[in-house]
Amino acid sequence: MVTNRLPRLNTLLLLVVAVIGLGVLADGVVIVTHLQASHHSQAPAATTETGAVNGAHPCNHGFYVSQAAHAKKGGGYVKQVAHSDLGKNGNCSAPLPAPASNTKSNAGDSDD
């Protein structure tokens, strides 16, 4: 009686092992493809006509506002840079300005 189930059990076990093997193989292909894509993205970045570098900020006003926020000099400083004309001409060669003496360092500024 037990011997009649053994061939069916072996076939089922073989099918499960085959499905798992195909899953592992597919996962390996995805990993290799991802590694190849990341290797190609590490090539020297080329700029586009908008001034954007692959994977980086475009050269615009938002670039300066982002840099001011990352400088962690306070909300008043970010507001100062946001109200400036930095980067609006597509040129990002100017450095960030020094914080104005009348800017507040807290992020809760409510005056415009």
MMTF fields as JSON, N, C-alpha, C and O atoms, coordinates in Angstrom:
{
  "mmtfVersion": "1.0.0",
  "mmtfProducer": "UNKNOWN",
  "numBonds": 447,
  "numAtoms": 448,
  "numGroups": 112,
  "numChains": 1,
  "numModels": 1,
  "chainsPerModel": [1],
  "groupsPerChain": [112],
  "chainIdList": ["A"],
  "bondAtomList": [4, 2, 8, 6, 12, 10, 16, 14, 20, 18, 24, 22, 28, 26, 32, 30, 36, 34, 40, 38, 44, 42, 48, 46, 52, 50, 56, 54, 60, 58, 64, 62, 68, 66, 72, 70, 76, 74, 80, 78, 84, 82, 88, 86, 92, 90, 96, 94, 100, 98, 104, 102, 108, 106, 112, 110, 116, 114, 120, 118, 124, 122, 128, 126, 132, 130, 136, 134, 140, 138, 144, 142, 148, 146, 152, 150, 156, 154, 160, 158, 164, 162, 168, 166, 172, 170, 176, 174, 180, 178, 184, 182, 188, 186, 192, 190, 196, 194, 200, 198, 204, 202, 208, 206, 212, 210, 216, 214, 220, 218, 224, 222, 228, 226, 232, 230, 236, 234, 240, 238, 244, 242, 248, 246, 252, 250, 256, 254, 260, 258, 264, 262, 268, 266, 272, 270, 276, 274, 280, 278, 284, 282, 288, 286, 292, 290, 296, 294, 300, 298, 304, 302, 308, 306, 312, 310, 316, 314, 320, 318, 324, 322, 328, 326, 332, 330, 336, 334, 340, 338, 344, 342, 348, 346, 352, 350, 356, 354, 360, 358, 364, 362, 368, 366, 372, 370, 376, 374, 380, 378, 384, 382, 388, 386, 392, 390, 396, 394, 400, 398, 404, 402, 408, 406, 412, 410, 416, 414, 420, 418, 424, 422, 428, 426, 432, 430, 436, 434, 440, 438, 444, 442],
  "bondOrderList": [1, 1, 1, 1, 1, 1, 1, 1, 1, 1, 1, 1, 1, 1, 1, 1, 1, 1, 1, 1, 1, 1, 1, 1, 1, 1, 1, 1, 1, 1, 1, 1, 1, 1, 1, 1, 1, 1, 1, 1, 1, 1, 1, 1, 1, 1, 1, 1, 1, 1, 1, 1, 1, 1, 1, 1, 1, 1, 1, 1, 1, 1, 1, 1, 1, 1, 1, 1, 1, 1, 1, 1, 1, 1, 1, 1, 1, 1, 1, 1, 1, 1, 1, 1, 1, 1, 1, 1, 1, 1, 1, 1, 1, 1, 1, 1, 1, 1, 1, 1, 1, 1, 1, 1, 1, 1, 1, 1, 1, 1, 1],
  "groupList": [{"groupName": "MET", "atomNameList": ["N", "CA", "C", "O"], "elementList": ["N", "C", "C", "O"], "formalChargeList": [0, 0, 0, 0], "bondAtomList": [1, 0, 2, 1, 3, 2], "bondOrderList": [1, 1, 2], "singleLetterCode": "M", "chemCompType": "L-PEPTIDE LINKING"}, {"groupName": "VAL", "atomNameList": ["N", "CA", "C", "O"], "elementList": ["N", "C", "C", "O"], "formalChargeList": [0, 0, 0, 0], "bondAtomList": [1, 0, 2, 1, 3, 2], "bondOrderList": [1, 1, 2], "singleLetterCode": "V", "chemCompType": "L-PEPTIDE LINKING"}, {"groupName": "THR", "atomNameList": ["N", "CA", "C", "O"], "elementList": ["N", "C", "C", "O"], "formalChargeList": [0, 0, 0, 0], "bondAtomList": [1, 0, 2, 1, 3, 2], "bondOrderList": [1, 1, 2], "singleLetterCode": "T", "chemCompType": "L-PEPTIDE LINKING"}, {"groupName": "ASN", "atomNameList": ["N", "CA", "C", "O"], "elementList": ["N", "C", "C", "O"], "formalChargeList": [0, 0, 0, 0], "bondAtomList": [1, 0, 2, 1, 3, 2], "bondOrderList": [1, 1, 2], "singleLetterCode": "N", "chemCompType": "L-PEPTIDE LINKING"}, {"groupName": "ARG", "atomNameList": ["N", "CA", "C", "O"], "elementList": ["N", "C", "C", "O"], "formalChargeList": [0, 0, 0, 0], "bondAtomList": [1, 0, 2, 1, 3, 2], "bondOrderList": [1, 1, 2], "singleLetterCode": "R", "chemCompType": "L-PEPTIDE LINKING"}, {"groupName": "LEU", "atomNameList": ["N", "CA", "C", "O"], "elementList": ["N", "C", "C", "O"], "formalChargeList": [0, 0, 0, 0], "bondAtomList": [1, 0, 2, 1, 3, 2], "bondOrderList": [1, 1, 2], "singleLetterCode": "L", "chemCompType": "L-PEPTIDE LINKING"}, {"groupName": "PRO", "atomNameList": ["N", "CA", "C", "O"], "elementList": ["N", "C", "C", "O"], "formalChargeList": [0, 0, 0, 0], "bondAtomList": [1, 0, 2, 1, 3, 2], "bondOrderList": [1, 1, 2], "singleLetterCode": "P", "chemCompType": "L-PEPTIDE LINKING"}, {"groupName": "ALA", "atomNameList": ["N", "CA", "C", "O"], "elementList": ["N", "C", "C", "O"], "formalChargeList": [0, 0, 0, 0], "bondAtomList": [1, 0, 2, 1, 3, 2], "bondOrderList": [1, 1, 2], "singleLetterCode": "A", "chemCompType": "L-PEPTIDE LINKING"}, {"groupName": "ILE", "atomNameList": ["N", "CA", "C", "O"], "elementList": ["N", "C", "C", "O"], "formalChargeList": [0, 0, 0, 0], "bondAtomList": [1, 0, 2, 1, 3, 2], "bondOrderList": [1, 1, 2], "singleLetterCode": "I", "chemCompType": "L-PEPTIDE LINKING"}, {"groupName": "GLY", "atomNameList": ["N", "CA", "C", "O"], "elementList": ["N", "C", "C", "O"], "formalChargeList": [0, 0, 0, 0], "bondAtomList": [1, 0, 2, 1, 3, 2], "bondOrderList": [1, 1, 2], "singleLetterCode": "G", "chemCompType": "PEPTIDE LINKING"}, {"groupName": "ASP", "atomNameList": ["N", "CA", "C", "O"], "elementList": ["N", "C", "C", "O"], "formalChargeList": [0, 0, 0, 0], "bondAtomList": [1, 0, 2, 1, 3, 2], "bondOrderList": [1, 1, 2], "singleLetterCode": "D", "chemCompType": "L-PEPTIDE LINKING"}, {"groupName": "HIS", "atomNameList": ["N", "CA", "C", "O"], "elementList": ["N", "C", "C", "O"], "formalChargeList": [0, 0, 0, 0], "bondAtomList": [1, 0, 2, 1, 3, 2], "bondOrderList": [1, 1, 2], "singleLetterCode": "H", "chemCompType": "L-PEPTIDE LINKING"}, {"groupName": "GLN", "atomNameList": ["N", "CA", "C", "O"], "elementList": ["N", "C", "C", "O"], "formalChargeList": [0, 0, 0, 0], "bondAtomList": [1, 0, 2, 1, 3, 2], "bondOrderList": [1, 1, 2], "singleLetterCode": "Q", "chemCompType": "L-PEPTIDE LINKING"}, {"groupName": "SER", "atomNameList": ["N", "CA", "C", "O"], "elementList": ["N", "C", "C", "O"], "formalChargeList": [0, 0, 0, 0], "bondAtomList": [1, 0, 2, 1, 3, 2], "bondOrderList": [1, 1, 2], "singleLetterCode": "S", "chemCompType": "L-PEPTIDE LINKING"}, {"groupName": "GLU", "atomNameList": ["N", "CA", "C", "O"], "elementList": ["N", "C", "C", "O"], "formalChargeList": [0, 0, 0, 0], "bondAtomList": [1, 0, 2, 1, 3, 2], "bondOrderList": [1, 1, 2], "singleLetterCode": "E", "chemCompType": "L-PEPTIDE LINKING"}, {"groupName": "CYS", "atomNameList": ["N", "CA", "C", "O"], "elementList": ["N", "C", "C", "O"], "formalChargeList": [0, 0, 0, 0], "bondAtomList": [1, 0, 2, 1, 3, 2], "bondOrderList": [1, 1, 2], "singleLetterCode": "C", "chemCompType": "L-PEPTIDE LINKING"}, {"groupName": "PHE", "atomNameList": ["N", "CA", "C", "O"], "elementList": ["N", "C", "C", "O"], "formalChargeList": [0, 0, 0, 0], "bondAtomList": [1, 0, 2, 1, 3, 2], "bondOrderList": [1, 1, 2], "singleLetterCode": "F", "chemCompType": "L-PEPTIDE LINKING"}, {"groupName": "TYR", "atomNameList": ["N", "CA", "C", "O"], "elementList": ["N", "C", "C", "O"], "formalChargeList": [0, 0, 0, 0], "bondAtomList": [1, 0, 2, 1, 3, 2], "bondOrderList": [1, 1, 2], "singleLetterCode": "Y", "chemCompType": "L-PEPTIDE LINKING"}, {"groupName": "LYS", "atomNameList": ["N", "CA", "C", "O"], "elementList": ["N", "C", "C", "O"], "formalChargeList": [0, 0, 0, 0], "bondAtomList": [1, 0, 2, 1, 3, 2], "bondOrderList": [1, 1, 2], "singleLetterCode": "K", "chemCompType": "L-PEPTIDE LINKING"}],
  "groupTypeList": [0, 1, 2, 3, 4, 5, 6, 4, 5, 3, 2, 5, 5, 5, 5, 1, 1, 7, 1, 8, 9, 5, 9, 1, 5, 7, 10, 9, 1, 1, 8, 1, 2, 11, 5, 12, 7, 13, 11, 11, 13, 12, 7, 6, 7, 7, 2, 2, 14, 2, 9, 7, 1, 3, 9, 7, 11, 6, 15, 3, 11, 9, 16, 17, 1, 13, 12, 7, 7, 11, 7, 18, 18, 9, 9, 9, 17, 1, 18, 12, 1, 7, 11, 13, 10, 5, 9, 18, 3, 9, 3, 15, 13, 7, 6, 5, 6, 7, 6, 7, 13, 3, 2, 18, 13, 3, 7, 9, 10, 13, 10, 10],
  "groupIdList": [1, 2, 3, 4, 5, 6, 7, 8, 9, 10, 11, 12, 13, 14, 15, 16, 17, 18, 19, 20, 21, 22, 23, 24, 25, 26, 27, 28, 29, 30, 31, 32, 33, 34, 35, 36, 37, 38, 39, 40, 41, 42, 43, 44, 45, 46, 47, 48, 49, 50, 51, 52, 53, 54, 55, 56, 57, 58, 59, 60, 61, 62, 63, 64, 65, 66, 67, 68, 69, 70, 71, 72, 73, 74, 75, 76, 77, 78, 79, 80, 81, 82, 83, 84, 85, 86, 87, 88, 89, 90, 91, 92, 93, 94, 95, 96, 97, 98, 99, 100, 101, 102, 103, 104, 105, 106, 107, 108, 109, 110, 111, 112],
  "secStructList": [7, 2, 2, 2, 2, 2, 2, 2, 2, 2, 2, 2, 2, 2, 2, 2, 2, 2, 2, 2, 2, 2, 2, 2, 2, 2, 2, 2, 2, 2, 2, 2, 2, 2, 2, 2, 2, 2, 2, 2, 2, 6, 1, 7, 7, 7, 5, 7, 6, 6, 1, 7, 5, 6, 6, 1, 7, 7, 1, 1, 2, 2, 2, 2, 2, 2, 2, 2, 2, 2, 6, 6, 1, 7, 2, 2, 2, 2, 2, 2, 2, 2, 6, 1, 7, 6, 6, 6, 6, 1, 7, 7, 7, 1, 7, 7, 7, 7, 7, 7, 6, 6, 7, 7, 1, 1, 1, 7, 7, 7, 7, 7],
  "xCoordList": [0.797, 0.0, 0.859, 0.555, 1.896, 2.782, 3.576, 3.907, 3.886, 4.699, 3.95, 4.588, 2.617, 1.856, 1.941, 1.866, 2.094, 2.188, 3.6, 3.768, 4.599, 5.987, 6.296, 6.927, 5.908, 6.203, 5.508, 6.086, 4.276, 3.56, 4.253, 4.351, 4.731, 5.432, 6.759, 7.128, 7.476, 8.74, 8.502, 9.282, 7.45, 7.127, 6.779, 7.226, 5.994, 5.635, 6.872, 7.034, 7.73, 8.964, 9.863, 10.459, 9.962, 10.76, 10.177, 10.927, 8.862, 8.214, 8.481, 8.77, 8.391, 8.661, 10.108, 10.38, 11.03, 12.45, 12.698, 13.488, 12.037, 12.2, 11.681, 12.326, 10.534, 9.976, 10.895, 11.128, 11.408, 12.34, 13.604, 14.117, 14.105, 15.304, 15.087, 15.962, 13.932, 13.629, 13.53, 13.958, 12.975, 12.897, 14.269, 14.524, 15.146, 16.509, 17.246, 17.975, 17.061, 17.701, 17.196, 17.991, 15.889, 15.322, 15.819, 16.099, 15.932, 16.444, 17.896, 18.301, 18.66, 20.052, 20.152, 21.036, 19.265, 19.262, 18.917, 19.52, 17.963, 17.578, 18.742, 19.006, 19.428, 20.562, 21.683, 22.254, 22.005, 23.067, 22.684, 23.517, 21.434, 20.979, 21.068, 21.479, 20.69, 20.762, 22.212, 22.51, 23.103, 24.513, 25.096, 25.883, 24.717, 25.214, 24.678, 25.406, 23.42, 22.836, 23.504, 23.753, 23.796, 24.448, 25.894, 26.424, 26.528, 27.9, 27.917, 28.819, 26.923, 26.861, 26.498, 26.903, 25.75, 25.365, 26.504, 26.403, 27.584, 28.721, 29.7, 30.75, 29.369, 30.207, 30.167, 29.274, 31.106, 31.088, 29.756, 29.236, 29.217, 27.896, 27.98, 28.894, 27.025, 26.957, 25.817, 24.773, 26.02, 24.957, 24.009, 24.402, 22.779, 21.785, 21.658, 22.323, 20.807, 20.663, 20.026, 20.123, 19.375, 18.802, 19.802, 19.481, 21.0, 22.015, 21.988, 22.759, 21.12, 21.023, 22.112, 22.414, 22.688, 23.663, 22.93, 22.095, 23.231, 22.534, 22.593, 23.677, 21.425, 21.348, 21.616, 21.71, 21.742, 22.034, 20.98, 20.119, 21.075, 20.155, 20.384, 21.523, 19.331, 19.533, 20.077, 19.911, 20.702, 21.276, 20.169, 19.944, 19.484, 18.408, 18.274, 19.094, 17.251, 17.031, 16.812, 17.27, 16.115, 15.869, 17.139, 17.191, 18.168, 19.471, 20.007, 20.488, 19.919, 20.428, 19.588, 20.131, 18.273, 17.415, 17.706, 17.743, 17.909, 18.248, 19.581, 19.713, 20.561, 21.873, 21.768, 22.441, 20.932, 20.748, 20.092, 20.452, 19.137, 18.479, 19.446, 19.41, 20.31, 21.292, 22.414, 23.131, 22.572, 23.607, 23.245, 24.11, 21.971, 21.482, 21.805, 22.266, 21.551, 21.766, 20.454, 20.422, 19.376, 18.088, 17.126, 17.508, 15.871, 14.811, 14.914, 14.554, 15.401, 15.563, 16.572, 16.399, 17.62, 18.64, 18.067, 18.319, 17.299, 16.682, 15.722, 15.663, 14.977, 14.044, 14.796, 14.348, 15.929, 16.754, 17.192, 17.106, 17.658, 18.111, 16.925, 17.04, 15.796, 14.613, 14.109, 13.593, 14.253, 13.812, 14.854, 14.588, 16.021, 17.055, 16.861, 15.964, 17.702, 17.649, 18.706, 18.953, 19.331, 20.387, 19.869, 18.851, 20.582, 20.257, 19.117, 18.827, 18.465, 17.325, 17.755, 16.942, 19.029, 19.54, 20.192, 20.763, 20.109, 20.691, 22.166, 22.796, 22.731, 24.147, 24.291, 23.783, 24.979, 25.157, 26.602, 27.086, 27.275, 28.678, 28.835, 29.9, 27.817, 27.905, 27.811, 27.037, 28.6, 28.517, 27.273, 26.67, 26.897, 25.795, 26.198, 27.356, 25.264, 25.601, 25.731, 25.259, 26.374, 26.444, 25.072, 24.37, 24.69, 23.395, 23.356, 24.313, 22.265, 22.095, 21.967, 21.496, 22.379, 22.369, 20.958, 20.759, 19.967, 18.602, 17.763, 16.558, 18.363, 17.582, 17.47, 18.421, 16.286, 16.048, 16.488, 16.358, 17.007, 17.517, 16.47, 16.747, 15.261, 14.241, 13.478, 13.443, 12.869, 12.134, 10.7, 9.977, 10.263, 8.87, 8.615, 7.725, 9.363, 9.122, 7.746, 7.374, 6.992, 5.651, 5.536, 4.528, 6.545, 6.473, 7.01, 7.935, 6.417, 6.855, 7.471, 7.91],
  "yCoordList": [-1.177, 0.0, 1.268, 2.215, 1.299, 2.452, 2.589, 3.705, 1.499, 1.557, 2.198, 2.696, 2.208, 2.85, 4.377, 5.045, 4.934, 6.389, 6.909, 8.094, 6.071, 6.5, 7.133, 8.19, 6.583, 7.248, 8.613, 9.552, 8.727, 9.992, 11.023, 12.19, 10.622, 11.504, 11.96, 13.125, 11.078, 11.446, 12.454, 13.393, 12.273, 13.205, 14.578, 15.599, 14.607, 15.864, 16.554, 17.766, 15.787, 16.331, 16.89, 17.954, 16.198, 16.651, 17.944, 18.847, 18.041, 19.248, 20.432, 21.529, 20.235, 21.309, 21.761, 22.961, 20.834, 21.178, 21.945, 22.89, 21.55, 22.243, 23.678, 24.595, 23.883, 25.23, 26.1, 27.265, 25.543, 26.301, 26.631, 27.745, 25.691, 25.929, 27.024, 27.868, 27.025, 28.087, 29.448, 30.461, 29.472, 30.73, 31.268, 32.467, 30.381, 30.79, 31.269, 32.26, 30.578, 30.981, 32.351, 33.2, 32.573, 33.864, 34.974, 36.08, 34.697, 35.677, 36.026, 37.185, 35.035, 35.272, 36.146, 36.999, 35.954, 36.784, 38.214, 39.142, 38.416, 39.765, 40.446, 41.624, 39.728, 40.306, 40.684, 41.769, 39.807, 40.097, 41.297, 42.166, 41.352, 42.486, 43.781, 44.812, 43.735, 44.924, 45.361, 46.555, 44.418, 44.76, 45.364, 46.308, 44.829, 45.385, 46.798, 47.672, 47.027, 48.354, 49.358, 50.496, 48.953, 49.876, 50.132, 51.218, 49.146, 49.338, 50.355, 51.189, 50.289, 51.237, 52.629, 53.609, 52.75, 54.069, 54.764, 55.957, 54.057, 54.673, 55.282, 55.789, 55.237, 55.852, 57.367, 57.873, 58.097, 59.556, 60.123, 59.763, 61.008, 61.561, 62.619, 63.443, 62.581, 63.571, 64.527, 64.118, 65.786, 66.744, 66.773, 66.496, 67.103, 67.253, 68.723, 69.564, 69.036, 70.435, 71.277, 72.503, 70.67, 71.437, 71.653, 72.291, 71.135, 71.307, 70.228, 70.289, 69.246, 68.185, 67.159, 66.8, 66.699, 65.624, 64.356, 64.379, 63.24, 61.989, 61.69, 61.559, 61.581, 61.245, 62.411, 62.212, 63.622, 64.776, 65.857, 65.733, 66.91, 68.023, 68.715, 68.811, 69.192, 70.043, 71.395, 71.782, 72.087, 73.385, 74.434, 75.017, 74.662, 75.647, 76.221, 75.944, 77.008, 77.661, 76.637, 76.832, 75.56, 74.516, 73.885, 73.444, 73.835, 73.311, 74.137, 73.591, 75.456, 76.328, 76.218, 76.215, 76.128, 76.006, 74.684, 74.632, 73.629, 72.333, 72.403, 71.883, 73.043, 73.174, 73.983, 73.67, 75.014, 75.816, 74.987, 75.109, 74.149, 73.3, 72.279, 71.993, 71.729, 70.746, 71.391, 70.698, 72.704, 73.403, 73.489, 73.753, 73.268, 73.25, 74.551, 74.538, 75.666, 76.97, 77.607, 78.776, 76.844, 77.325, 77.688, 77.864, 77.793, 78.092, 79.481, 79.693, 80.43, 81.787, 81.846, 82.598, 81.058, 81.017, 80.395, 80.883, 79.32, 78.677, 79.654, 79.731, 80.392, 81.381, 82.478, 82.933, 82.903, 83.929, 83.454, 84.2, 82.22, 81.685, 81.48, 81.712, 81.05, 80.827, 82.124, 82.114, 83.23, 84.515, 85.168, 86.224, 84.573, 85.142, 84.694, 83.908, 85.2, 84.833, 83.791, 83.551, 83.174, 82.203, 81.037, 80.428, 80.736, 79.596, 79.818, 78.935, 80.951, 81.178, 81.407, 81.32, 81.7, 81.874, 80.595, 80.602, 79.511, 78.243, 78.113, 77.134, 79.08, 79.059, 78.71, 79.426, 77.618, 77.19, 77.355, 76.59, 78.336, 78.521, 79.435, 79.451, 80.183, 81.093, 80.292, 79.339, 80.682, 79.987, 80.423, 81.452, 79.635, 80.027, 81.273, 81.402, 82.192, 83.401, 83.106, 82.082, 84.019, 83.919, 84.31, 85.123, 83.737, 84.104, 85.595, 86.138, 86.248, 87.664, 87.813, 86.901, 88.941, 89.138, 89.209, 88.968, 89.537, 89.658, 88.396, 88.421, 87.291, 86.066, 85.298, 85.205, 84.75, 83.938, 82.521, 82.045, 81.84, 80.501, 79.425, 78.25, 79.798, 78.763, 78.513, 79.365, 77.347, 76.974, 77.456, 77.26, 78.064, 78.475, 79.905, 80.54, 80.447, 81.828, 81.934, 81.11, 82.934, 83.098, 84.379, 84.574, 85.266, 86.497, 86.284, 85.499, 86.996, 86.857, 88.109, 88.208],
  "zCoordList": [0.0, 0.0, 0.0, -0.726, 0.779, 0.862, -0.42, -0.821, -1.064, -2.281, -3.432, -4.359, -3.416, -4.482, -4.402, -5.434, -3.222, -3.06, -3.319, -3.605, -3.227, -3.342, -4.698, -4.704, -5.836, -7.116, -7.239, -7.786, -6.734, -6.793, -5.901, -6.282, -4.732, -3.814, -4.407, -4.256, -5.071, -5.716, -6.838, -6.998, -7.604, -8.68, -8.104, -8.626, -7.043, -6.396, -5.82, -5.959, -5.183, -4.617, -5.725, -5.557, -6.829, -7.966, -8.536, -8.907, -8.61, -9.107, -8.182, -8.661, -6.884, -5.913, -6.008, -5.984, -6.114, -6.238, -7.538, -7.557, -8.615, -9.894, -9.811, -10.32, -9.181, -9.04, -8.185, -8.507, -7.11, -6.26, -7.035, -6.934, -7.799, -8.613, -9.635, -9.831, -10.292, -11.248, -10.552, -11.106, -9.362, -8.613, -8.243, -8.35, -7.808, -7.465, -8.71, -8.658, -9.82, -11.067, -11.515, -11.918, -11.447, -11.833, -10.911, -11.374, -9.627, -8.683, -9.006, -8.906, -9.385, -9.763, -10.995, -11.073, -11.961, -13.164, -12.812, -13.351, -11.92, -11.503, -10.793, -11.031, -9.939, -9.209, -10.166, -10.051, -11.106, -12.07, -12.923, -13.179, -13.365, -14.168, -13.371, -13.904, -12.115, -11.264, -11.066, -11.111, -10.851, -10.664, -11.934, -11.868, -13.083, -14.335, -14.543, -15.013, -14.201, -14.361, -13.428, -13.826, -12.194, -11.271, -11.686, -11.451, -12.298, -12.774, -13.911, -13.986, -14.795, -15.901, -15.428, -16.054, -14.346, -13.86, -13.136, -12.848, -12.834, -12.169, -13.163, -12.768, -14.437, -15.461, -15.272, -14.592, -15.856, -15.724, -16.177, -17.233, -15.369, -15.638, -16.728, -16.746, -17.621, -18.688, -18.377, -17.867, -18.682, -18.433, -19.614, -20.748, -19.344, -20.394, -20.728, -20.122, -21.689, -22.069, -20.984, -21.039, -19.997, -18.893, -17.772, -16.769, -17.929, -16.915, -15.85, -14.893, -15.997, -14.994, -15.219, -16.357, -14.157, -14.202, -13.809, -12.905, -14.481, -14.186, -12.702, -12.132, -12.069, -10.656, -9.721, -8.509, -10.249, -9.402, -9.641, -10.512, -8.846, -8.999, -10.338, -10.796, -10.961, -12.129, -11.68, -10.523, -12.563, -12.232, -12.334, -13.394, -11.216, -11.189, -9.782, -8.907, -9.579, -8.288, -7.167, -6.041, -7.484, -6.488, -5.971, -4.823, -6.805, -6.374, -5.212, -4.219, -5.344, -4.277, -3.004, -1.899, -3.156, -1.982, -1.268, -0.039, -2.036, -1.444, -0.708, 0.4, -1.322, -0.679, 0.611, 1.593, 0.618, 1.827, 2.925, 4.096, 2.555, 3.549, 4.127, 5.323, 3.283, 3.751, 4.56, 5.281, 4.451, 5.22, 6.699, 7.534, 7.031, 8.42, 9.163, 10.305, 8.485, 9.115, 9.543, 9.928, 9.476, 9.959, 8.85, 7.693, 9.235, 8.283, 7.69, 6.532, 8.472, 7.959, 6.829, 5.87, 6.942, 5.896, 4.627, 3.526, 4.779, 3.622, 2.952, 1.724, 3.753, 3.222, 2.477, 1.425, 3.013, 2.367, 0.984, 0.008, 0.909, -0.375, -1.314, -2.518, -0.775, -1.606, -2.229, -3.347, -1.524, -2.053, -2.95, -3.525, -3.082, -3.932, -5.387, -5.693, -6.257, -7.676, -8.039, -9.221, -7.04, -7.311, -8.145, -7.817, -9.229, -10.068, -11.034, -11.841, -10.985, -11.884, -13.321, -14.241, -13.515, -14.874, -15.413, -16.503, -14.658, -15.095, -14.786, -15.188, -14.08, -13.739, -12.262, -11.399, -11.974, -10.585, -10.127, -9.293, -10.666, -10.286, -9.074, -8.456, -8.725, -7.575, -6.273, -6.183, -5.266, -3.973, -3.204, -3.511, -2.21, -1.335, -0.565, -0.168, -0.345, 0.404, 1.89, 2.383, 2.585, 4.044, 4.597, 3.996, 5.736, 6.318, 6.642, 7.194, 6.304, 6.622, 8.129, 8.809, 8.643, 10.099, 10.66, 11.851, 9.823, 10.322, 10.095, 10.346, 9.628, 9.421, 10.72, 11.495, 10.939, 12.13, 11.847, 10.719, 12.852, 12.651, 12.841, 12.599, 13.274, 13.481, 12.197, 11.309, 12.101, 10.909, 10.947, 9.97, 12.004, 12.153, 11.754, 12.32, 10.796, 10.354, 9.734, 8.899, 10.132, 9.571, 8.753, 8.074, 8.796, 8.035, 6.635, 6.425, 5.664, 4.272, 3.827, 2.681]
}
